[in-house]
C-alpha cells in the first residue's frame, strides 16, 4: 500500500495541485485552437489579397485599353475631320461623302453640332468641351475611373496581405505558449510552474486580442 | 426628367469586416437626368476663351461617372456682352429640361441676365462674377463659388499697404461693373489706411496706354490694375516697361491666366492654383489628359458645376424630382469638400461662399507662385 501510495504522493508533489494541470492543458488547448484559427484566417486573407491583386491587374489592363482606345479615337476623329474639311474646301464631294461615311456616329454628331454654330462664334474645331456631342471627355474619365479601381484593388490587397502577415506572426507567437505550457510538468517548483502557466496565459490572451484586432 | 431607374447595388462580399474596393460595393442607387445650361465663353473671345467651359465639362462628365447620373449640358456662348447674355438667357429659360445654370462669367452679364433667370425660377452659380452688389438680395437665384470683391479689394489694398511700401497708388480701371467695383473697394481701403491714390479709367481692349504711362511719376510706385481683360493688363505692363517705368504691379482675379505674365507682378485670386495642391493634382491630371494644356483660371467652374449637380442629385434622391424648383430648394443646403478650392463649399444666407479666401500670387519664372 505504502509502495502504492508513494508514487501517488510523488506524482502529486511533482505535478502540484490538480488545477495547475487542468490549467496547463486548457491553455495548451486554447493555444492550439487559436493557432489553427489564425493560420486559417491568414490563409483566407492571402487568398483574398491574391484575388484583389488579380482584379487590380485586370482593371489596369482595362484602363490601359480604354485610354489607348480613347487616344486612338481622338486622333482618328481629328484626322478625319481635317480630311473632310479639305475635301469640302476643294469641292470634292465624293471624297467628302466617303470620309463622312468613315466617321463613327459620335464624330458625325460632333461635326453636325459644330456646323450649326453661328460663324461669328463657331469654335475652330468640333472637338471642344462646349460640344455636347463630343464624347471624348467621358471616355477618358471612364478610363481614369478604371485606373482608380485598379488602385483601390491594389490598396485593398496590400491591406489584406499586411493583416495576413500579422496573423501569421500571432500564430508564430503562440508557439511560446505551447513551449511554456509543455515545459510546465517538467518543473518541480510550484512557483516555476505557475510562472510558466502565467507566461502561456499572457501570450494566449495577447494573441486573442491581436486576432480580434487583425480579424 | 427625374428618376429613370432605381437599382440597389448588391453588397460586395465582406472580407472579415473590411469592405471590398469601394467601386465594387458602391451603391449606384439612382439615375437622375436634367440639363444644366453653361453660360460661359467657348470660342474666339481671347485669353480665357474656353477654359471655364472645359472645367465645367470635366466636372459634369466626372459627376455622371461618379454618381451614375445622366445629366447633360447646354452650352451658351457668352463672355462680356450683356446683350448677348440676355438673348441667350431668353433662349435658355424656354427649354423645360434646363434645371440650373453654371455662369455667367462676368458681373455685367450677371446683372443683365439675373432677372430673366429669376423669373424662370432658375438658380445660376457663377465661377467668376465677383461684383459685391450681386449678392445684395436683388438677384434671388444667384450664387457664386468665389470671393466677392468686398473681400478681394480690401485684400489687395492690404497687401499693397503691407508689402509694396506705397508712396502713391495709381488705380487703372475699366468702365464696367467688375473693374469699377473692385477699384472702388481698393481705393476705399487704401484711403482708410491713409495711402494716397489716384484713379484713371481706360477702355476695354485699348491699344495705347500712354496716358497711364505719363501718370506714373516718381511718386507713383504702385499700379493697381483691376482690369477685366488679361491681354489689356499685359499690354499696359509692356508699355510701362517700354516707357522706363517700373512700379510694382498688382491685378485682380481676371489676370490669373497664362496671358498675363509680367515678371514680378502680383495677382489676387479667389481660388488657389490647384496644380500645386496634392489633392487637386488628380483632377488636373484628368483635365490635362483631355485638353492637353492646363490653365489655373477656371477651376471654380468645376466647382460651380458640382454645386448645381449636387443640388439636382439631392432633389432627385429625396423625391425623384429634378425640377427647377426642387433644385432651387436644394441648393442652399449643398455642402461638400472641394479639392479645387482646397476648402469646403457651402453658402451663407446671401448666397456667398462661406469662408471664402483671396490669395495673392506673383508671376515667377515658372508661372504663378503663391506670395501671400
Interface residues (C-beta under 8 A of the other chain):
Chain A: X41 X44 X45 X48 X52 X55 X117 X120 X121 X122 X123 X124 X128 X129 X130 X131 X132 X136 X137 X138 X140 X141 X142 X144 X145 X148 X149 X152 X153 X155 X156 X159 X160 X163 X215
Chain B: X15 X16 X17 X18 X20 X21 X22 X23 X24 X38 X42 X43 X44 X50 X53 X54 X56 X57 X58 X61 X62 X64 X65 X66 X72 X73 X74 X75 X77 X286 X289 X290 X291
